């Protein structure tokens, strides 16, 4: 999983993790198995993105307490704490089993998210995307398989308790092979971190998402997925 994260980082930041004292790549491990990957910003105290493989989902929601990620040093001041509306980047509703669901409840996988947005249009988008992944992302072996990256663009000065950055917007994208179409497909979504009346999170192309992200990443060419994923 770490190799996959390093490959992704080479696309996002031109070969290296810039400022490695600030940005921490994390292989999210639970019960001795690596579940997904995260790039964490210890200055803004939120994840840059979480990346995972979707292979189906299980129902329900675990009641376990939120976990502190030891790979950030186990220091509470580098993490969001429990006083925020916690928005998952890797949503537990996209996890294929209970242990993977539990693994998403780490504070390095969440950002402060507007409570109405989190429970409204963003949640609806996650549900709709989950349905598409289950029907459209079928490999030649007949298995559900899709690669998903979900991230947050930090705000310039909006913080929670003067510590944790409240992102300006959230974004997500997936890429997979579609057996019926005999080709790779991709789709993306993004929206401001607030719930607007009649707000929806409409799909856009992967190219449109990368174009938007490049406006925020001055001097760095953002590529969420390799070139074999259609733009």
C-alpha positions in Angstrom: 0.0 0.0 0.0 2.9 2.4 0.8 4.3 1.8 -2.7 0.9 2.7 -4.2 0.9 5.9 -2.1 4.4 6.8 -3.2 3.4 6.3 -6.8 0.4 8.6 -6.2 2.6 11.2 -4.5 4.9 11.2 -7.5 2.0 12.3 -9.6 0.7 14.8 -7.2 3.9 16.5 -6.2 6.4 15.8 -9.0 8.3 12.9 -7.4 8.6 13.8 -3.7 6.7 14.7 -0.7 7.4 18.4 -0.4 8.4 19.5 3.1 8.6 16.1 4.7 8.6 17.6 8.1 5.1 18.9 7.5 3.5 16.2 5.3 3.4 12.7 6.6 2.5 9.7 4.4 0.6 7.2 6.5 -0.3 3.5 5.8 -3.5 3.2 7.7 -3.2 -0.2 9.5 -5.8 -2.0 11.6 -5.6 -5.5 13.0 -2.3 -6.1 11.3 -3.6 -5.3 7.8 -3.0 -2.2 5.8 -6.4 -0.7 4.8 -5.8 2.6 3.0 -3.3 5.4 2.6 -3.3 9.0 3.8 -1.1 12.1 3.3 -1.4 14.1 6.4 -0.6 17.8 6.9 0.7 18.3 10.4 0.7 22.1 10.1 -3.0 22.4 9.0 -3.8 19.4 11.2 -5.9 17.8 8.5 -5.3 15.1 5.8 -4.5 16.3 2.3 -6.1 13.1 0.9 -6.9 9.5 1.7 -6.7 6.9 -1.0 -8.3 3.4 -1.0 -9.5 0.6 -3.2 -13.2 0.0 -3.4 -14.2 -3.7 -3.6 -17.8 -3.5 -2.3 -19.3 -2.3 0.9 -20.8 -3.6 4.1 -23.8 -2.2 6.0 -23.9 -0.7 9.5 -21.6 1.6 11.4 -19.1 0.6 14.1 -19.5 2.1 17.6 -15.8 2.0 18.4 -14.2 5.3 19.7 -12.1 7.4 17.4 -8.4 6.4 17.2 -5.3 8.5 17.4 -2.8 7.8 14.6 0.6 6.7 16.0 2.4 7.4 12.7 2.0 11.2 13.3 3.9 10.7 16.5 0.9 10.1 18.7 0.9 13.8 19.5 -2.6 15.2 20.1 -1.7 18.7 19.0 -1.2 17.4 15.4 -4.7 16.1 15.2 -8.2 17.4 15.1 -9.4 16.0 18.4 -13.1 15.1 19.2 -14.7 18.6 19.2 -15.5 18.8 15.5 -18.1 17.6 13.1 -16.0 14.8 11.6 -16.1 14.4 7.9 -14.5 11.1 6.6 -12.3 11.3 3.6 -12.4 7.5 3.2 -16.1 7.1 4.2 -16.9 4.0 6.3 -19.9 3.4 4.0 -17.4 2.5 1.3 -15.6 -0.1 3.4 -15.9 -3.7 2.4 -15.9 -5.3 5.9 -16.3 -4.3 9.5 -12.5 -4.0 10.3 -12.0 -1.7 7.3 -14.9 0.3 8.5 -13.3 0.6 11.9 -10.0 1.6 10.3 -11.6 4.7 8.8 -12.3 6.1 12.3 -8.9 7.5 12.8 -8.5 11.3 13.3 -6.0 11.4 10.4 -8.8 10.5 8.0 -11.2 13.3 8.9 -11.6 17.0 8.3 -13.9 19.6 10.0 -16.9 19.6 7.7 -20.0 21.7 7.8 -22.6 19.4 9.5 -25.4 20.0 7.0 -23.0 19.5 4.1 -21.6 16.3 5.6 -25.0 14.8 6.3 -26.6 16.3 3.2 -25.4 16.7 -0.4 -21.9 15.2 0.3 -23.4 12.1 1.9 -25.8 11.8 -1.0 -22.9 12.0 -3.4 -21.0 9.2 -1.5 -24.1 7.0 -1.8 -24.5 7.7 -5.5 -20.9 7.0 -6.2 -21.0 3.8 -4.2 -23.8 2.6 -6.4 -21.9 3.4 -9.6 -18.7 1.7 -8.4 -20.7 -1.5 -7.7 -22.3 -1.6 -11.2 -19.7 0.0 -13.4 -16.3 -1.0 -12.0 -16.2 -4.7 -12.7 -12.8 -6.2 -13.6 -12.2 -9.0 -16.2 -12.3 -11.4 -13.2 -15.9 -10.3 -12.4 -14.8 -8.5 -9.2 -15.7 -5.0 -8.1 -12.5 -2.9 -8.1 -12.1 0.8 -8.2 -9.4 3.3 -7.0 -10.7 6.3 -5.1 -8.9 9.4 -3.8 -10.7 11.9 -1.6 -9.1 15.1 -0.4 -9.6 18.6 1.0 -8.3 22.0 0.0 -7.4 24.0 3.2 -8.7 27.5 3.7 -6.3 30.4 4.1 -7.2 31.3 7.7 -10.5 29.6 8.8 -9.7 27.4 11.8 -11.4 25.5 14.5 -10.3 26.6 18.0 -7.4 28.5 16.4 -5.7 25.2 15.6 -7.4 22.9 13.1 -7.9 24.2 9.5 -11.5 24.1 8.2 -11.2 23.2 4.5 -12.5 25.5 1.9 -13.7 22.6 -0.2 -13.7 18.8 -0.5 -13.1 16.7 -3.6 -13.1 13.1 -4.7 -12.3 11.0 -7.8 -12.3 7.4 -8.9 -10.8 5.4 -11.7 -11.6 1.9 -12.7 -11.8 -0.6 -15.5 -15.3 -1.1 -17.0 -15.7 -4.7 -18.4 -18.8 -3.9 -20.4 -17.2 -0.9 -22.1 -13.8 -2.6 -22.3 -12.0 0.5 -21.1 -11.1 2.6 -18.1 -13.5 5.1 -16.8 -13.2 8.0 -14.3 -15.4 10.5 -12.6 -14.9 13.3 -10.0 -16.8 15.5 -7.7 -16.0 18.6 -5.6 -18.0 21.2 -3.6 -17.5 24.1 -1.2 -17.5 23.0 2.5 -21.0 24.3 3.2 -24.5 23.3 2.5 -26.4 25.7 0.1 -30.1 25.5 -0.4 -30.9 23.0 -3.2 -27.1 22.2 -3.3 -26.0 19.2 -5.2 -22.5 17.7 -5.8 -22.6 17.2 -9.5 -20.1 14.9 -11.3 -17.3 16.4 -13.4 -14.5 14.9 -15.4 -11.2 14.0 -13.9 -9.6 16.7 -16.0 -12.0 19.4 -14.7 -11.1 18.4 -11.1 -7.4 18.5 -11.8 -7.8 21.9 -13.5 -9.6 23.2 -10.4 -7.0 21.8 -8.0 -4.1 23.3 -10.0 -5.5 26.7 -9.2 -4.7 26.0 -5.6 -1.4 24.2 -6.1 0.6 27.0 -7.6 3.8 25.8 -9.2 2.9 22.1 -8.8 1.1 20.1 -11.5 -1.6 18.0 -9.9 -2.4 14.6 -11.4 -4.8 12.6 -9.2 -4.4 9.5 -11.3 -2.0 8.2 -14.0 -2.4 9.2 -17.6 -4.2 5.9 -18.4 -7.3 7.2 -16.6 -9.4 9.3 -19.0 -9.6 13.0 -18.5 
